[in-house]
Amino acid sequence: MKIKITDITDWEEDTHMMAGDASHEGDRAVQRLLEAERDKKIDEGNWDGLPFVCEAEDIEEAIEKYNDAHCEYDYIKATDCDWEEVAD
C-alpha cells in the first residue's frame, strides 16, 4: 500500500549512535548536537521530508523507510506518526 506520513507523533533517542559518536567526538559535542536536534524536531516540530510518501506493507515499515531516508545519522528517530493511505 502507499502510505503518506504527515506528522511525527513519537520518537526515541538512538543511544547506540550517540555512544559511538561520543567515543571519538566527545560527550559535549554529542550533547550539543542532540540539543539542537531536540530543538528542531521536538520543540519546533520540524522533521525533514514531511510529508513522506512510500510503498510499505504497514506503518512500521513506512516509519523505518522514513528514518532511513531522513534520520539515518540523527540521534532522534521517529517511532510513531500520523499517516494516511494514498490511492494509486
C-alpha positions as CSV (number, residue, x, y, z in Angstrom):
1,M,0.0,0.0,0.0
2,K,1.0,3.6,-0.5
3,I,1.4,5.5,2.8
4,K,1.8,9.2,3.5
5,I,3.4,10.2,6.8
6,T,2.1,13.6,7.7
7,D,3.4,14.2,11.2
8,I,5.8,12.5,13.7
9,T,4.0,11.9,17.0
10,D,6.6,9.9,18.9
11,W,10.3,9.4,18.8
12,E,13.3,7.9,20.6
13,E,16.9,8.7,21.0
14,D,19.4,6.5,19.2
15,T,21.7,5.9,22.2
16,H,23.8,3.4,20.3
17,M,24.7,6.0,17.7
18,M,25.2,8.6,20.4
19,A,27.6,6.3,22.3
20,G,29.6,5.6,19.1
21,D,29.9,9.3,18.3
22,A,30.9,10.2,21.8
23,S,33.7,7.7,21.8
24,H,35.6,9.8,19.1
25,E,33.8,13.2,19.2
26,G,33.4,13.6,22.9
27,D,30.3,13.7,25.2
28,R,30.0,17.5,25.0
29,A,29.9,17.5,21.2
30,V,27.2,14.8,21.1
31,Q,25.1,16.7,23.8
32,R,25.3,19.9,21.7
33,L,24.1,18.1,18.6
34,L,21.4,16.3,20.5
35,E,20.1,19.5,22.0
36,A,20.0,21.2,18.5
37,E,18.1,18.2,17.2
38,R,15.6,18.3,20.1
39,D,15.0,22.0,19.5
40,K,14.3,21.4,15.8
41,K,12.3,18.2,15.9
42,I,10.6,18.2,19.2
43,D,10.2,21.8,20.3
44,E,9.6,23.2,16.8
45,G,8.1,20.1,15.2
46,N,10.3,20.5,12.2
47,W,11.0,17.0,10.8
48,D,12.7,16.8,7.5
49,G,11.0,15.3,4.5
50,L,7.3,15.6,5.6
51,P,5.0,14.7,4.1
52,F,6.8,11.4,3.3
53,V,5.2,9.0,0.8
54,C,6.3,5.4,0.3
55,E,5.2,1.9,-0.6
56,A,5.1,-0.2,2.6
57,E,3.3,-3.3,3.9
58,D,2.4,-1.5,7.1
59,I,3.1,1.7,9.1
60,E,6.1,0.2,10.9
61,E,7.8,-0.4,7.6
62,A,6.9,3.1,6.4
63,I,8.4,4.6,9.6
64,E,11.6,2.6,9.0
65,K,11.8,3.9,5.4
66,Y,11.3,7.4,6.7
67,N,14.0,7.0,9.3
68,D,16.4,5.5,6.6
69,A,15.7,8.4,4.2
70,H,15.7,11.4,6.6
71,C,17.1,10.4,10.0
72,E,19.9,7.9,9.2
73,Y,22.6,9.8,11.0
74,D,20.4,11.6,13.5
75,Y,20.2,11.0,17.2
76,I,16.4,11.2,17.3
77,K,14.4,8.7,15.3
78,A,10.6,8.6,14.6
79,T,8.7,5.7,16.3
80,D,5.1,6.7,15.6
81,C,3.3,9.1,13.3
82,D,0.1,10.5,11.8
83,W,-0.5,8.9,8.4
84,E,-3.0,8.2,5.7
85,E,-3.3,5.7,2.9
86,V,-2.8,7.2,-0.5
87,A,-4.7,6.0,-3.6
88,D,-2.6,5.0,-6.5
